[in-house]
Amino acid sequence: MDKLLEIIRSRQAPGIMVFDQNHRLLYSNREILGLIPEILTDEPNGERRIAVPPEVVALCKQLRRASAAAGQDYKLETTCALKVDGRQQVVSLRAFLINGHGGGHTPDYVMVLVEKVVASHEPDFARVQQDFNLSRRELEVLRKICAGLPNRAIADELFISEHTVKDHIKHIMQKMKVSSRNGIVAALQN
């Protein structure tokens, strides 16, 4: 249960966009700006322009066509690379048809969820140990943290007390200049 709660706490909220039938953006949450900062651009005249990535618009159009052909509500999911801060960023796009207040048979809106796709790979622990001057035991604890184990399970697997695990984690955080377990994992992904 602890591992599940930790996964839930570390998960980033998805970016949400809602489009009308003409594929105009009606709503976006603040998370979307973290995932696709180029969606809002400042014009020379001081106005802000909304620039929805063409991949998102294409998904909305594809969803409407698929739903019309099937004669029922439909959902689509895809993974694509969007340009984020000048670099390609892999994101997951999920699109759903939703009805407005009218409750008619034809869905009024398309909701698109955008989530960052994180490549799952094991860090180079030898390099991490050297870069952060970790002891052998701190490295063992770090490996268990990366595996998602809670302090009690780390203590059991390494045959040490939970208090000792907490001390090792505190030292790891100091050496890595982070303030949380999530910070440790995030530092390893950079």
NORFENLIN-V920952 format. One record per residue. RES is the residue in three letters. SS is DSSP state (H for helix, E for strand, - for the rest). Layout:
RES|SS / RES|SS
This chain:
MET|- / ASP|H / LYS|H / LEU|H / LEU|H / GLU|H / ILE|H / ILE|H / ARG|H / SER|H / ARG|- / GLN|- / ALA|- / PRO|- / GLY|E / ILE|E / MET|E / VAL|E / PHE|E / ASP|- / GLN|- / ASN|- / HIS|- / ARG|- / LEU|E / LEU|E / TYR|E / SER|E / ASN|- / ARG|H / GLU|H / ILE|H / LEU|H / GLY|H / LEU|H / ILE|- / PRO|H / GLU|H / ILE|H / LEU|E / THR|E / ASP|E / GLU|- / PRO|- / ASN|- / GLY|- / GLU|- / ARG|E / ARG|E / ILE|E / ALA|- / VAL|- / PRO|- / PRO|H / GLU|H / VAL|H / VAL|H / ALA|H / LEU|H / CYS|H / LYS|H / GLN|H / LEU|H / ARG|H / ARG|H / ALA|H / SER|H / ALA|H / ALA|H / ALA|H / GLY|- / GLN|- / ASP|- / TYR|- / LYS|E / LEU|E / GLU|E / THR|E / THR|E / CYS|E / ALA|E / LEU|E / LYS|E / VAL|E / ASP|- / GLY|- / ARG|E / GLN|E / GLN|E / VAL|E / VAL|E / SER|E / LEU|E / ARG|E / ALA|E / PHE|E / LEU|E / ILE|E / ASN|- / GLY|- / HIS|- / GLY|- / GLY|- / GLY|- / HIS|- / THR|- / PRO|- / ASP|- / TYR|E / VAL|E / MET|E / VAL|E / LEU|E / VAL|E / GLU|E / LYS|E / VAL|- / VAL|- / ALA|- / SER|- / HIS|- / GLU|- / PRO|- / ASP|- / PHE|H / ALA|H / ARG|H / VAL|H / GLN|H / GLN|H / ASP|H / PHE|H / ASN|- / LEU|- / SER|- / ARG|H / ARG|H / GLU|H / LEU|H / GLU|H / VAL|H / LEU|H / ARG|H / LYS|H / ILE|H / CYS|H / ALA|- / GLY|- / LEU|- / PRO|- / ASN|H / ARG|H / ALA|H / ILE|H / ALA|H / ASP|H / GLU|H / LEU|H / PHE|- / ILE|- / SER|- / GLU|H / HIS|H / THR|H / VAL|H / LYS|H / ASP|H / HIS|H / ILE|H / LYS|H / HIS|H / ILE|H / MET|H / GLN|H / LYS|H / MET|H / LYS|- / VAL|- / SER|- / SER|- / ARG|H / ASN|H / GLY|H / ILE|H / VAL|H / ALA|H / ALA|H / LEU|H / GLN|H / ASN|-
